[in-house]
Amino acid sequence: MQTRQIGDAKVSALGLGGMPMSIESRPEESRSIATIHAALDSGITLIDTADAYHIGADEVGHNESLIARALASYGADTSKVLVATKGGHLRPGDGSWTRNGSPDYLRQACEASLRRLGVDAIGLYQFHRPDPNVPYEDSIGAIRDLLDEGKIRMAGISNADPDQIRTAQQILGGRLVSVQNQFSPAYRTSEPELQLCDELGIAFLPWSPLGGIKNAADLGTTYQAFAEVAHELDATPHQVTLAWMLAKSPVVIPIPGSSRPETIRASAAAVGLQLTPDQISRLDQG
Ligand SMILES: NC(=O)c1ccc[n+]([C@@H]2O[C@H](COP(=O)([O-])OP(=O)(O)OC[C@H]3O[C@@H](n4cnc5c(N)ncnc54)[C@H](OP(=O)(O)O)[C@@H]3O)[C@@H](O)[C@H]2O)c1
């Protein structure tokens, strides 16, 4: 498995997104554990999660607890695995997603994530989504305090625009290590953030890289160029999508979601795909 850098941590060039294993239509826990173990077997050392990946209001942190159990039962050394979680989003239980970026709430959320993950310090803590009711500076100030206190080892942000990336970098005193934004063949408007991360040497983690849980299966039919290149390489359109992102910049680390061992194994294999400049330009336009 090739590696890339998040702050001072060397991680697999592609991570596992945990969301499909904990929100609506999630599988039985045994299949989720097998999926996480298959990711580790494939050399994946980055797992993305959030306290908000759950369904009912009484099961906040479902995905974090699941990942902690999967790591504990793996049966081999997992100390090099970076678990990246997030705070600032909530699910009240009616299917909606709400936000709370207040410093007091973020501190409380981080403490709860620490307990669920069973660690002294969270490897990478990401502010999930700007809260329009709280100044961005205040939310990021809370993340800085958690960093200063050693509750989190590294700090990231998510769903941020270029101004917010610069603001966060300044408030964190140059210690911003990652930006996680939506990016896929269907959603390319995060190119400016990707470019800025490339310039600043900050990891860029595309979320819903395959178009999201509901649309991932249609990738090859919706985006013909991806199907064509897949045919040329004897690969799948999903693998070509991940390889296309990886080719954009060494700071890119896609985090495809999976709820089956087969899909995360196929995604891990995409890291080794080589695209020609001609193929990349067809995918850029396709
Ligand atoms: N920061 C944010 O605001 C935010 C928002 C959304 C998501 N995220 C993060 O980003 C991660 C990825 O996004 P996502 O899960 O929404 O969508 P996604 O990665 O675009 O798509 C996930 C779906 O793709 C399928 N899949 C995965 N690898 C495949 C492969 N190689 N071939 C064919 N199908 C494949 C999976 O199917 P199976 O389920 O059958 O395995 C899964 O249901 C999430 O899990 C979460 O960690 C973050």
The ligand as an ORCA input file, in Angstrom:
! r2SCAN-3c Opt
* xyz 0 1
  N     -17.359     15.465      6.186
  C     -18.592     15.270      5.779
  O     -19.455     16.146      5.882
  C     -18.928     13.939      5.172
  C     -20.150     13.761      4.502
  C     -20.406     12.509      3.931
  C     -19.467     11.490      4.039
  N     -18.304     11.688      4.716
  C     -17.270     10.632      4.842
  O     -16.907     10.217      3.547
  C     -17.032      8.801      3.450
  C     -17.375      8.397      2.035
  O     -18.580      8.963      1.604
  P     -19.932      8.103      1.440
  O     -19.804      6.864      2.221
  O     -21.032      9.055      1.721
  O     -20.017      7.818     -0.114
  P     -19.097      7.125     -1.215
  O     -17.796      6.759     -0.655
  O     -19.119      8.003     -2.391
  O     -19.957      5.845     -1.557
  C     -20.128      4.821     -0.632
  C     -20.744      3.623     -1.316
  O     -19.929      3.214     -2.386
  C     -19.878      1.811     -2.442
  N     -18.506      1.445     -2.811
  C     -17.386      1.694     -2.087
  N     -16.293      1.272     -2.728
  C     -16.717      0.720     -3.884
  C     -16.040      0.088     -4.949
  N     -14.706     -0.037     -4.982
  N     -16.803     -0.379     -5.984
  C     -18.139     -0.244     -5.976
  N     -18.830      0.339     -4.969
  C     -18.134      0.830     -3.935
  C     -20.196      1.295     -1.072
  O     -21.008      0.151     -1.190
  P     -21.185     -0.935     -0.017
  O     -21.889     -0.186      1.082
  O     -22.030     -1.960     -0.658
  O     -19.849     -1.384      0.414
  C     -20.850      2.457     -0.365
  O     -22.198      2.257     -0.042
  C     -18.140      8.481      4.465
  O     -18.181      7.126      4.768
  C     -17.752      9.380      5.581
  O     -16.681      8.806      6.311
  C     -18.031     12.903      5.270
*
